[in-house]
Amino acid sequence: MVSKFECRIMTTMAMISNKWKVLIVCQLRPGTLRFNELMRSLQGVSQKVLTSQLRELEDDGLVARKIYAEVPPRVEYSLTPLGQTLVPVLNSLEQWAQEHSDEIIDCHSRAEQKEKRKEKAKAKESLIQRAPTIR
C-alpha cells in the first residue's frame, strides 16, 4: 500500500518528470518569455512537444500563459508563484550536478566500458557457436 507521503512524491515527480518540463521551468527562472524565445532556448524540442509540455505545466499550476489581443497574437509564459517555489529545488539540483559531475561522468564511462566488454564477449561466443567443429 502506498502511503500519503509516497503518493505526494509520485504526484510531484510526475509534474516535472519530463526532461522538457524541467528545462522549461529552468528557462523561465529569470522571467517571462515568449513562445519562440522558449523554442530557441530549448535546442531540440519540437513545437508540438513544447506546446504540450507548456499546457501540462499550466494545468499543474506551475506556468502562467498570457495572451495579448494583437495581430499577430503574442503569447508569454512565466512561472506562477507555485512554479517559483521549484526554483530553489532546481538550483540545488543544479549545484549538486556541478559538484558531482566528474563522479557521474566516471560512472557512465565505467558502465559504457562494461557494456562494450559484454557485447564483445557475446560476439565472440556467437562466432564460436557458428564455427564448424573439427573432428
N, C-alpha and C positions, 0 to 999 in steps of 0.2 A: 504494500500500500504506500502511496506517495504522500509525504507529509505536506502541510501547507507551505512550509519553507521551500521544499523541493519544487512544489508546483509554482511558487512565485519565481524562483530562479529559472525554471524551464520557460515560463512565460516571458520573462525579461530577456533571456538569451534568444528566444525566438524573434523578439522585436528587432534585434540588431545582429542576428546570426549571419546574415548575408554579407559578404565582403563589401559589396557596393554600399550597403546601408551604413556601415561603419565609416567608409571613406566619404560618403555624402555628409554625414554628421561632422566629420573632421574638417571638410572643406567649408562648412557653414559656421565653424567656430568663430572666425573673426567677424562675421556679419552676413548681411543679406547678399544673395547672388541671384542673377537671372539664370533661366534655364540654360541658355547657350554658354554662359560663363561656367556653370557647373559641368556641362558636357565637355568643354575644352579642358577643364582642370582634371577630369577623370579619364585619363588615357585608357582607351579600350572598351569603354561602356557604350552600348548601343542606345539609340534614342528610346527604343521600346523598353529596354531594361531600366533605364534611368527614370522614365515616366512611371513605370510600375513601382519601382522602389520608393520614389518620392510620394506616390499615392499611399503606399503602405505606411511610410513614416508619418504622413499626415493623418491617416486613420488611427495610428497609435498615439497621436498627440505630441509627437516629437518635433515635427516640422510644420511651419505655417506657410500657407500659399496665399499670395496676394495678387489679384488680377486687376490691372488697370484698364479702364474703358478707353482705349486708344486704338488707333489703326496704324500699324498692326498692333494687336494686343500685346501688352507687356505683362509678364508673369515673374514674380520674385518669390524666392524661398528664403526662409530664415528659421533658426531654431526657436521653438517655443520656450517658455520658462521651464517646462518639464525637460525639453531637449537640452537646455543649458545645464541641467543637473548632470548630464552624461559627460560634459566636458572634462571635469576633474578626473573622472574614471578613465577616460580615453587618454588624458595627459599622463596619468600614472602608468597605463599600459604601454604608451609610447616610451616613457622613461625606462620601464622595465626592459623593453625590447632593445633599447640602446645599450643599457648596461650589460645585457646578456647576449648580444648579437654574435660575438665571437664563439661563445659556447654553443649557440644554436646552429651556427654555420658548421662547426666541428661535428656536431651530432648528425647533421644532414649529410655531411661528407662521408662519415663512417657508415651511415645507413646506405648511401649510394654504392660505396665500395663493397659492402656486404652483399647487396643485391646483384652487383656485377659478378662477384665470385659465385653466387648461386646460379646465375644464368650460364656462366662458363662451365660449371660443373654439370649442369643439366645438358648443355650442348655436347659435352664430352661423353656423357652417359648415353645420349641418343646415338652418337657416332659408333660407340662400342656395340650397342644393341643392333645397329644396322649392318655392321661389318660381317662379312661371311666368316663362318667358323672353319678353321683348318683342322683336318683330321688326319 
